[in-house]
Amino acid sequence: MFTGLIVKSRKIIVLLFLSIIISGRSFSHDKMEYVAEAVEIDPSEAPKIDGKLDDIFWKKGKVLTGFFQREPINGAPATEKSEIYILYDKENLYAGCRFYDLHPENIISELRRREDIFSSDRIELFFDTFHNHRTGYKFAINPYGVQMDEQRYDDNKRNVDWDAIWESGADIDSLGWVAEFKIPFFNMRFPETEEQVWGFNLVRDIRYKAEGVNWKPVSIDDGLVIRMSKLGHLIGIRGITPGRQFELRPYALSGMSETDVVSTQSKNETGFDLKYGITPDATFDVTVNPDYAQVEADVLDINLTRYPTRFPEKRDFFLEGKGIFQTPNHELFYSRRIGVRGDILWGTKLSGRTQGGVEYGFIGSQTGDWDYFGLGSNDESKEEALYGIARVRKGFSNGSSIGVMVTDKESKDDNYNRVFGIDGLFLYKNIYTTQFQVSSSFSPNLSMDNNSYFFNFERKANPLSAIIQLERVEPNYDINGTGFLSKELYRGYQRVQGMFTFNPFIEKSGIRQITVSTSGLIGEDILTKDYITSWQDKYPGIVIKPEYLQGKLNPDNWFFHQSFSIRGTSEMRLGFWYTVGKTNEPTITYHTDEYGLNISSPRTGRIQKISANTDILWGKFFNFSQKYLGSRYNITLNGTSWITSKMGLSLSGQYTKTYDPDKVMDGRHFRISMRNTYLFTKDLFIRLYTQGRWGTTYYGEKSTHNTFLASFLLGWEYHPGSWFYLAYNEGREDVNSPFTPVRDFMMTNRTIIAKLSYAINK
């Protein structure tokens, strides 16, 4: 059954590929409705960005007003008045905003780190500078002037880790609050034409009312997402050029480090990141010996599965323009693979788009031992490898696209991992989406049964949404040299799954929206003889099910999932879900059930100082380390408290207990992390981050393994894009097990680093 479906899906993919190419030629821009006009000023008239809006030059702008609600009553006029002025000179775009409020004492604003403004009132500006209805930028601030910015791609997707260099000012007064923007044009790409026409919209959030408003109305089908294909228009900008953006960020670092096996060593390094705008549409990036001393450590995760934890990317070089490298299914490029086992000696990246709407991105990088260049002793344990990533995607004006991706990792001894993939997205009437992806991997001795096929159809609208998906992943498909896929080698699967969601808005009795979601899957595992043999080699003495040893490898599987949730008018959320299903392992075929509960506190309220989120989970699970079906109970708590408007405390905790088939406790795990942040200004902060993970198992003999981490960071942005960091990190470990040497809160690593970087922009 499944093989037939996959064969049919291949034909559908080919037809879809052709239809996108043919239909893409006829797409055109929408009618010029909701038009805003920017007014040119002389650079000598540029307003001071101080949050006062008292410069007389703002009055030269044409006022925008008449906002509409996104929530709570979609399409209704905003309950508070807003006025926006847009100016520009040859190098900068300026926006001045007056937000009236009948109760300014209720305006919510907190002095937080950059990007962390969701819990405050805020204003967001959206620009589609190529007017292609697919890509763009977002700039936002809260009433403290704290900044947030994003790159937008594929219509409604976002790169929240992108950081531009711009100025902002804001202030609360007796009339409401004021926001001012100064955005240099070098932050954005746009065509070299005399007159610019950009996509444009404005979003204002009034948090104490839980009210979101827009200049151009937003469909209820889009929820809280601003789509690049549904913006208004900004005209009037003439005679500007993006120029050749040049940005150099050299750094110098000095400090010392030690581990439990290596005595104290000094650490003195230098390197740089370079960005150069070759054309208005193309950017070239170079990094040499990048250092990430200021990057916060990954959370010590409690992972009871066979697969490694996926951690998010936090490094600037890989964050810039990362949207082009995203694919619909499976992460063919997971940038954390680069540098995980060796130093990044260098990296280059070329990204951009052509006049015909073709986006591209190319990455090359080498890892190894930086000390190999004579700066210290050579460490042969650091992996030497070459990486190459290539991505090309053709976008169309209605949000559709077709793309190709190639990845390659070459390491010693002719070891390699290469992946080729083709994917596409077709958007119809703004609520119907079809996606596909076909990809193949190539590694030594894995040249057969190494493909993956994916087909997805989605209807996203309010109140009824639906998804139908077909997928086949063959046993030798392996992308983990450069990508991320939770799959064991020699094991594959094929499946059909669907999800239906009903989420009407209520706006009665304190309830804003209810969501009922039903999903299910019917599939088949592909457990090859090589997979069974690998289990026998890894786990001597393990008992494999006889039918697998006899070659009767036809294990089917299924699951059914049901969830219910309520979102209140105060933004409080309550949800419950359960899952039942059948799963296969070489040692057992079993039915499982799992239940979950989620509670989120409100995010609104002038006097609110605490927000929290709690997840509770219980049910059966396959204990992979012991190869038996057990059960577990898990509770996760995340909370944030702002003691003052400048000092915040975030706490995250997780507690898990596991049981064997006889319901005897065989494991207990606890994780807690705490982040304390104090902001002197929005550009100067200190942060203390502590983590601890305690683990005890009772697999015959009691064993404990506890790990701890403390991290201190002082950060000062003394010039836009230029930083001074002082960082201290220390890790310790407790081990008490009959199988390993005892360690009593022993230090495992310690580092103190001072780092200075400077941004040079032209």
C-alpha positions in Angstrom: 0.0 0.0 0.0 2.7 2.5 1.0 5.0 1.7 -1.9 2.1 2.5 -4.3 1.4 5.8 -2.5 5.0 6.8 -2.8 5.2 6.0 -6.5 2.0 8.0 -7.1 3.5 10.9 -5.0 6.6 10.9 -7.2 4.4 11.6 -10.2 2.5 14.3 -8.3 5.8 15.9 -7.4 6.9 16.0 -11.1 3.6 17.5 -12.2 3.7 20.0 -9.3 7.2 21.0 -10.2 6.1 21.8 -13.8 3.0 23.6 -12.7 4.9 25.9 -10.4 7.4 26.8 -13.1 4.6 27.5 -15.6 2.2 29.2 -13.3 5.0 31.3 -11.7 5.4 33.3 -14.9 1.9 34.7 -14.7 1.9 35.9 -11.0 1.8 39.7 -10.6 1.7 42.1 -7.7 -1.6 42.9 -6.1 -3.5 46.2 -6.5 -2.0 49.3 -4.9 -4.2 49.4 -1.9 -3.2 50.8 1.5 -0.5 53.1 0.2 1.9 55.1 2.6 4.2 57.7 1.3 7.7 58.6 2.6 8.8 62.2 2.4 12.4 63.2 1.6 14.4 65.5 3.9 17.8 67.0 3.8 20.4 65.2 6.0 20.8 68.5 7.9 17.1 68.2 8.9 17.4 64.7 10.3 15.4 64.4 13.6 17.1 63.6 16.8 16.3 60.1 17.9 15.4 60.7 21.5 11.8 59.5 21.9 10.4 63.0 22.1 8.9 63.5 18.5 9.4 67.3 19.0 11.5 68.0 15.9 9.6 70.2 13.6 10.8 68.2 10.6 8.5 65.3 11.6 5.6 67.5 10.4 6.9 67.3 6.9 5.8 63.7 6.8 2.3 62.6 5.8 0.5 61.1 8.8 -0.7 57.5 8.7 -3.6 56.7 11.0 -6.8 54.6 11.1 -5.5 51.3 12.4 -7.7 48.1 12.6 -7.8 45.3 15.2 -6.2 42.0 14.6 -7.4 40.8 18.0 -9.7 40.7 19.8 -12.3 41.7 17.2 -10.7 41.1 13.8 -11.3 44.0 11.4 -12.8 46.4 14.0 -11.3 49.9 14.4 -8.5 50.2 17.0 -9.6 51.4 20.4 -6.6 53.8 20.7 -5.4 56.3 18.1 -2.0 56.0 16.3 -0.1 58.4 14.1 2.9 57.5 12.0 5.3 59.8 10.0 7.9 58.4 7.6 10.9 60.4 6.3 14.1 59.5 4.5 17.3 61.0 3.3 20.0 59.5 1.1 21.3 57.1 3.8 18.5 56.5 6.3 14.8 55.8 6.8 13.1 57.6 9.7 9.8 56.7 11.4 8.1 58.7 14.1 5.2 57.2 16.0 2.7 58.8 18.4 0.6 56.3 20.2 -2.3 57.8 22.2 -3.6 56.0 25.2 -6.5 57.1 27.5 -4.7 55.3 30.3 -1.0 55.8 29.9 -0.4 54.6 33.4 -1.3 51.1 32.1 1.3 51.0 29.3 3.5 48.0 29.8 7.3 48.4 29.3 10.3 46.5 30.6 14.0 47.2 30.1 15.1 43.8 28.7 17.8 42.5 26.5 17.5 43.1 22.8 14.8 41.0 21.1 13.0 40.3 24.4 10.1 42.7 24.0 7.1 40.4 23.5 5.6 41.1 27.0 5.7 44.9 26.5 3.7 47.3 24.4 5.5 47.6 21.0 5.5 48.9 17.5 6.6 46.8 14.5 7.5 48.0 11.0 7.5 45.5 8.1 9.3 46.1 4.8 9.3 44.0 1.6 12.1 45.9 -0.1 12.1 43.9 -3.3 8.3 43.9 -3.4 8.4 40.2 -4.3 5.8 39.2 -1.7 8.2 36.6 -0.2 11.1 38.3 1.7 11.5 41.3 3.9 12.5 42.8 7.2 11.0 43.6 10.6 12.1 46.4 13.0 10.4 46.8 16.4 10.8 48.6 19.7 9.0 48.8 23.0 8.4 52.0 25.1 11.9 51.7 26.6 13.4 51.7 23.1 14.6 48.1 23.3 15.1 46.8 19.8 14.0 43.7 17.9 14.6 42.9 14.3 14.1 39.9 11.9 14.7 38.8 8.4 11.6 37.4 6.7 11.6 34.7 4.0 9.2 32.2 2.3 6.3 34.7 3.0 5.7 33.9 6.7 9.0 32.5 8.0 11.5 34.4 10.1 15.1 34.6 11.1 14.9 36.1 14.5 18.7 35.8 15.1 19.5 38.4 12.5 20.8 41.7 14.0 20.9 45.0 12.1 22.6 48.2 13.2 20.1 51.0 13.7 19.0 53.6 16.3 15.8 53.8 18.4 14.3 56.1 21.0 11.0 55.9 23.0 9.3 57.5 25.9 6.0 57.3 27.9 4.2 60.7 28.5 0.8 61.9 29.5 -0.7 61.3 26.1 0.6 57.7 25.7 4.0 56.9 24.3 6.3 57.8 21.4 8.7 55.7 19.3 11.4 56.9 16.9 13.4 54.8 14.3 16.5 55.6 12.3 17.3 52.7 10.0 20.4 53.0 7.7 19.7 51.7 4.3 22.8 49.6 4.4 20.9 47.1 6.6 18.6 46.2 3.8 18.9 44.9 0.3 16.7 46.5 -2.4 16.8 47.0 -6.2 18.9 49.6 -7.9 16.0 51.6 -9.3 15.3 55.4 -9.3 12.0 54.9 -7.5 11.4 52.3 -4.8 8.0 50.6 -4.2 8.1 48.4 -1.0 5.7 46.2 0.7 4.8 47.8 4.1 2.7 47.4 7.2 2.6 48.5 10.8 1.7 46.5 13.9 0.9 48.0 17.4 0.4 45.8 20.4 -1.5 47.2 23.4 -0.6 44.6 26.0 -2.8 45.5 29.0 -5.8 45.2 26.6 -4.4 42.1 24.8 -5.2 44.1 21.7 -3.2 43.9 18.4 -3.8 46.4 15.7 -2.5 46.9 12.1 -2.4 49.7 9.6 -3.4 47.3 6.8 -6.0 44.8 8.2 -4.7 41.2 8.7 -6.9 38.2 7.9 -8.0 36.1 10.8 -6.8 33.1 8.8 -3.2 34.3 9.3 -3.5 34.3 13.1 -0.7 36.4 14.6 1.6 36.1 11.6 2.3 39.0 9.2 2.8 37.6 5.7 5.0 39.3 3.2 2.4 38.5 0.5 -0.3 40.6 2.3 1.4 43.9 3.0 0.4 47.3 2.0 2.7 49.6 0.0 5.3 52.3 0.7 6.1 54.7 -2.1 7.9 58.0 -2.4 11.5 56.8 -1.8 13.6 58.0 -4.7 17.3 58.3 -5.6 18.7 56.0 -2.9 21.3 53.4 -3.5 22.3 50.5 -1.2 25.9 51.1 -2.1 28.5 48.5 -1.2 27.9 47.6 2.3 31.2 46.9 4.1 31.3 45.6 7.7 34.4 44.4 9.5 34.3 43.0 13.0 37.8 42.2 14.3 38.1 40.8 17.8 40.8 40.3 20.4 40.5 37.8 23.2 42.6 37.1 26.3 42.1 34.7 29.1 43.0 31.4 30.6 41.4 27.9 30.9 41.9 24.6 32.5 40.2 21.2 32.7 40.4 18.2 35.0 43.1 16.7 32.7 44.9 19.8 31.4 46.5 22.4 33.7 46.0 26.1 33.4 46.8 27.5 29.9 46.7 31.0 28.7 44.4 31.8 25.8 45.2 34.7 23.5 43.5 34.8 20.1 42.3 37.1 17.4 40.1 36.7 14.4 37.5 38.6 12.4 34.1 38.5 10.6 33.9 40.4 7.3 30.8 41.3 5.4 30.9 42.9 1.9 28.0 43.8 -0.3 29.3 42.8 -3.7 26.1 44.1 -5.3 22.8 45.4 -3.9 21.6 41.8 -4.2 24.6 39.8 -3.1 26.6 39.6 0.1 30.0 37.9 0.8 30.8 36.9 4.4 34.2 35.7 5.7 35.1 34.4 9.2 38.6 33.6 10.4 39.0 31.8 13.7 35.7 32.9 15.1 35.2 32.8 18.9 32.0 32.5 20.8 33.1 33.2 24.3 30.0 35.4 24.9 27.5 32.7 23.7 25.5 31.2 26.5 26.0 27.4 27.1 23.5 24.9 26.0 20.9 23.8 28.5 21.8 20.5 30.2 19.0 18.4 28.8 17.4 15.3 30.2 17.4 13.0 27.2 16.0 9.5 27.6 15.9 8.8 23.8 18.3 7.1 21.4 18.8 10.4 19.5 21.0 13.4 20.4 19.5 16.7 21.5 19.1 19.3 18.8 20.5 22.6 20.1 19.8 26.0 18.4 22.4 27.9 16.5 23.8 31.0 18.3 26.8 32.0 16.2 26.6 35.2 14.1 28.3 33.9 11.0 25.7 31.1 10.5 22.7 33.1 11.6 23.1 35.7 8.8 20.7 34.8 6.0 20.0 31.4 7.3 16.5 31.3 5.9 17.7 30.5 2.4 19.1 27.2 3.7 15.8 26.0 5.2 14.0 23.1 3.6 10.4 21.8 4.0 11.3 18.4 5.5 14.5 17.2 7.3 17.2 19.7 8.1 19.7 19.0 5.3 22.0 21.7 6.7 22.3 21.9 10.5 25.1 24.5 11.1 26.0 23.2 14.6 27.6 20.3 12.8 30.4 22.6 11.8 32.9 23.1 14.6 31.3 20.6 17.0 34.5 18.4 17.0 37.2 20.9 15.9 38.0 24.6 15.6 36.5 26.6 12.7 39.7 27.7 10.9 37.8 29.7 8.3 34.4 30.0 6.7 33.0 31.8 3.7 29.5 32.5 2.6 27.9 34.1 -0.5 24.2 34.8 -0.4 21.8 36.9 -2.4 19.2 37.0 -5.1 19.0 37.8 -8.8 16.7 40.2 -10.6 14.6 37.2 -11.7 13.8 36.2 -8.1 16.4 33.4 -7.7 17.8 33.2 -4.2 21.1 31.5 -3.5 23.5 30.7 -0.7 26.9 29.0 -0.7 29.0 28.1 2.4 32.5 26.7 2.6 34.4 26.0 5.8 37.3 24.1 7.3 37.7 22.7 10.8 40.7 21.5 12.5 43.1 22.7 15.2 43.8 26.4 15.2 47.0 25.8 17.1 48.2 23.8 14.1 49.3 27.2 12.6 52.1 27.3 15.2 50.3 29.3 17.8 50.4 26.4 20.3 50.6 22.6 20.6 48.7 20.6 18.0 45.6 18.7 19.3 45.1 15.7 17.1 41.7 15.0 18.7 40.2 17.9 16.8 38.5 16.8 13.6 39.9 18.0 10.3 37.1 18.3 7.8 36.0 20.4 4.8 32.3 21.5 4.5 30.5 22.7 1.4 26.8 23.8 1.3 25.0 25.1 -1.8 21.4 26.2 -2.0 19.5 27.7 -5.0 15.8 28.6 -4.8 13.4 30.2 -7.3 10.7 32.3 -5.7 7.4 33.5 -7.3 5.4 36.5 -6.4 2.5 34.6 -4.8 4.8 32.9 -2.3 5.5 29.7 -4.2 9.1 28.4 -4.7 11.2 25.6 -6.1 14.7 24.9 -4.8 17.8 22.6 -4.9 20.3 21.9 -2.2 23.6 20.1 -2.1 25.7 19.5 1.1 29.1 17.8 1.5 31.4 16.9 4.3 34.9 15.5 3.5 37.1 14.2 6.3 40.1 12.0 6.6 40.4 8.5 5.3 38.0 9.1 2.4 35.1 9.5 4.8 32.4 11.7 3.4 28.7 12.5 3.7 27.0 14.1 0.7 23.4 15.0 0.2 21.4 16.2 -2.7 17.8 17.5 -2.5 15.1 19.2 -4.5 12.0 20.8 -2.9 9.1 23.0 -3.7 6.2 25.0 -2.2 3.0 25.9 -4.0 0.7 28.5 -2.4 -2.9 28.7 -3.7 -5.5 31.4 -2.6 -3.3 32.1 0.4 -4.8 29.3 2.5 -3.8 26.1 0.5 -0.1 25.0 0.5 1.5 22.0 -1.1 5.2 21.1 -0.3 7.4 18.4 -1.5 11.0 17.3 -1.0 13.1 14.5 -2.6 16.6 14.0 -1.3 19.4 11.4 -1.5 22.5 10.9 0.7 25.8 9.3 -0.2 28.3 7.9 2.2 30.9 5.0 2.0 29.1 1.7 1.5 25.7 3.4 1.6 24.8 3.9 -2.1 21.5 2.0 -2.2 18.2 2.5 -0.3 19.5 6.0 0.5 16.5 8.3 -0.5 13.8 10.3 1.2 10.5 11.4 -0.2 8.1 13.9 1.3 4.7 15.3 0.2 2.5 17.6 2.2 -0.8 19.3 1.6 -2.1 21.9 4.0 -5.2 24.1 4.4 -4.5 26.9 7.0 -7.6 29.0 7.7 -9.8 29.9 10.6 -11.6 28.1 12.1 -10.7 24.8 10.2 -7.2 23.8 9.2 -6.0 20.4 7.9 -2.7 18.7 6.9 -2.2 15.5 5.0 1.4 14.2 4.6 3.2 11.3 3.0 6.8 10.4 3.8 9.2 7.6 3.0 12.8 7.5 4.5 14.9 4.6 3.3 17.2 2.6 5.7 20.6 4.0 4.4 19.5 7.6 4.2 21.9 9.5 6.4 22.3 13.3 6.5 23.9 13.7 9.9 27.3 14.7 8.5 25.9 18.2 7.7 22.3 17.9 8.7 20.1 16.7 11.5 17.7 13.7 11.4 16.6 11.6 14.3 17.0 8.3 12.6 19.2 5.2 13.2 21.4 3.9 10.3 20.0 0.9 8.5 16.5 1.7 9.7 13.8 3.5 7.7 10.1 4.1 7.6 7.2 5.1 5.4 3.9 6.6 6.6 0.8 8.6 5.9 -0.4 11.0 8.5 -3.0 13.8 8.9 -4.1 16.5 11.3 -7.3 18.4 11.5 -7.7 21.5 13.7 -10.8 23.5 14.7 -9.9 26.8 16.4 -12.8 29.3 16.5 -12.6 32.7 18.3 -15.1 32.9 21.1 -14.6 36.2 22.9 -17.1 35.3 25.6 -16.9 34.5 29.3 -13.2 35.3 29.4 -12.4 32.8 26.6 -10.8 34.2 23.4 -10.2 31.0 21.4 -10.6 27.3 21.7 -8.5 24.7 19.8 -9.4 21.1 19.2 -6.8 19.1 17.2 -7.0 15.5 16.0 -4.1 13.8 14.3 -3.2 10.2 13.3 -0.5 8.2 11.5 -0.4 4.8 9.8 3.1 3.6 8.9 5.5 0.8 8.5 9.1 0.5 9.9 11.8 -0.8 7.6 14.0 -2.8 9.9 16.7 -4.4 7.7 18.9 -7.3 8.5 21.8 -4.9 8.7 19.9 -3.0 11.4 19.2 -6.2 13.4 22.9 -7.2 13.1 24.0 -3.8 14.3 21.9 -4.2 17.4 23.4 -7.6 18.1 26.9 -6.1 17.7 26.3 -3.1 19.9 24.4 -5.1 22.6 25.8 -8.6 23.0 23.4 -11.0 24.6 20.3 -9.0 23.6 17.2 -11.1 22.7 15.9 -10.2 19.2 12.3 -11.1 18.3 12.4 -14.4 16.3 10.4 -13.1 13.4 13.0 -10.5 12.7 15.8 -13.1 12.7 13.7 -15.2 10.3 13.5 -12.3 7.8 9.8 -11.6 8.4 10.4 -7.8 8.6 7.0 -6.2 8.1 6.3 -4.2 11.3 3.4 -1.8 10.9 2.8 1.1 13.4 0.2 3.7 14.1 -0.7 6.5 16.6 -3.7 8.6 17.4 -3.3 12.0 19.1 -6.1 14.3 20.5 -5.5 17.7 22.1 -7.8 20.4 23.6 -6.7 23.9 24.6 -8.3 27.2 25.7 -6.8 30.7 25.3 -8.3 33.3 27.6 -8.8 37.0 26.9 -6.0 37.6 29.4 -3.7 35.3 27.3 -3.8 32.5 29.9 -3.7 29.1 28.2 -4.8 25.7 29.3 -4.3 22.5 27.3 -4.7 18.7 27.6 -3.6 16.0 25.2 -3.3 12.2 24.9 -1.7 9.8 22.5 -2.2 6.1 21.9 -0.3 3.9 19.4 1.7 0.9 18.4 5.5 0.9 18.0 8.2 -1.6 17.0 11.7 -2.3 18.3 13.9 -5.3 17.5 13.3 -6.7 21.1 9.5 -5.9 21.4 6.4 -4.7 19.7 4.2 -2.8 22.1 1.2 -0.5 22.5 1.8 2.7 24.3 -0.2 5.6 25.7 0.9 9.1 26.9 -0.9 12.0 28.4 0.0 15.7 28.8 -1.2 18.9 30.5 0.0 22.5 29.8 -0.8 25.6 31.8 0.5 29.1 30.8 -0.1 32.2 33.0 -1.3 35.5 31.5 1.2 37.8 29.8 -0.8 41.0 30.4 -1.5 43.2 33.3 0.4 46.3 34.4 1.3 45.0 37.9 2.2 41.5 36.7 5.7 40.5 37.7 5.6 36.7 37.1 4.8 34.6 34.1 5.0 30.8 34.1 4.5 27.8 31.9 4.0 24.3 33.2 4.0 21.0 31.2 3.1 17.7 32.8 3.5 14.4 31.0 3.0 10.8 32.0 2.6 7.4 30.2 4.6 4.5 28.8 7.9 4.9 27.0 10.6 2.6 25.6 13.7 2.7 27.8 16.3 2.6 25.1 19.3 2.1 27.5 17.6 -1.1 29.0 15.6 -2.2 25.9 12.3 -2.6 27.7 8.9 -0.9 27.9 8.7 1.2 31.0 6.8 4.3 32.1 7.6 7.8 33.1 6.3 10.9 34.8 7.7 14.3 33.8 7.0 17.9 34.9 8.6 20.9 33.3 8.3 24.5 34.7 9.5 27.7 33.1 9.0 31.0 34.8 10.1 34.6 34.5 9.9 37.3 37.1 10.9 41.0 36.8 11.8 42.1 40.3 12.2 45.7 39.0 11.9 47.1 35.5 15.7 46.5 35.1 16.2 43.2 36.8 14.8 39.9 35.7 15.0 36.3 36.9 14.3 33.3 34.7 13.9 29.8 36.1 13.6 26.5 34.2 13.2 23.1 35.9 12.5 19.6 34.8 11.8 16.5 36.9 11.5 13.0 35.5 10.9 9.6 37.1 11.1 6.3 35.2 9.8 2.8 36.0 10.6 -0.7 34.8 7.9 -3.1 33.4 7.1 -4.2 37.0 6.5 -0.5 37.9 9.6 -0.4 40.1 11.3 3.0 39.9 14.6 2.6 37.9 15.5 6.2 37.3 15.2 9.7 38.7 16.4 12.8 36.9 16.2 16.5 37.8 17.4 19.6 35.9 17.3 23.2 36.9 18.7 26.3 35.3 18.5 29.9 36.5 19.3 33.1 34.6 19.6 36.4 36.5 19.9 39.6 34.3 20.4 43.2 35.4 20.3 45.9 32.8 21.9 49.2 33.6 20.8 50.5 30.2 19.6 48.7 27.1 23.3 48.6 26.0 25.0 47.5 29.3 24.1 44.3 31.3 25.3 41.6 33.5 24.0 38.0 33.5 24.5 35.1 35.9 23.5 31.7 34.4 23.6 28.5 36.5 22.6 25.0 35.6 22.5 21.7 37.4 21.5 18.2 36.3 21.1 15.4 38.8 20.7 11.8 37.5 20.2 8.6 39.5 19.5 5.2 37.9 18.8 1.8 39.6 19.6 -0.7 36.8 20.8 -3.4 39.2 23.3 -1.1 40.9 22.6 2.4 42.0 24.5 5.0 39.9 24.5 8.8 40.1 25.8 11.3 37.6 25.4 15.0 38.4 26.7 17.9 36.3 26.9 21.6 37.1 27.7 24.8 35.2 28.0 28.4 36.3 28.4 31.2 33.8 28.9 35.0 34.4 28.8 37.5 31.5 29.2 41.3 31.5 28.2 42.8 28.1 28.6 46.4 26.9 27.6 47.6 23.4 29.8 50.7 23.6 29.2 51.5 19.9 26.5 50.2 17.6 27.5 46.6 16.7 30.7 46.9 18.9 30.9 44.9 22.1 33.1 44.3 25.2 32.5 41.0 27.0 33.9 39.6 30.2 33.0 36.0 30.7 33.6 33.3 33.3 32.5 29.7 33.0 33.0 26.7 35.3 31.8 23.2 35.1 31.8 20.5 37.8 30.7 16.9 38.1 29.6 14.3 40.7 29.9 10.6 39.8 29.2 7.7 42.1 28.9 4.4 40.2 30.3 0.9 40.5 31.3 1.1 36.8 33.4 4.4 36.8 35.8 6.2 39.2 34.1 8.3 41.9 34.1 12.0 41.3 33.1 14.3 44.2 32.0 17.7 42.8 35.2 17.8 40.8 36.0 20.6 38.4 35.8 19.5 34.8 36.5 22.9 33.1 37.1 26.5 34.0 37.5 29.5 31.7 37.8 33.3 32.1 37.8 35.4 29.0 37.9 39.1 28.1 36.8 39.9 24.5 36.7 43.1 22.6 35.1 43.5 19.2 34.7 46.6 17.0 32.3 47.1 14.1 33.5 49.1 11.2 30.7 50.0 8.7 30.8 51.8 5.4 
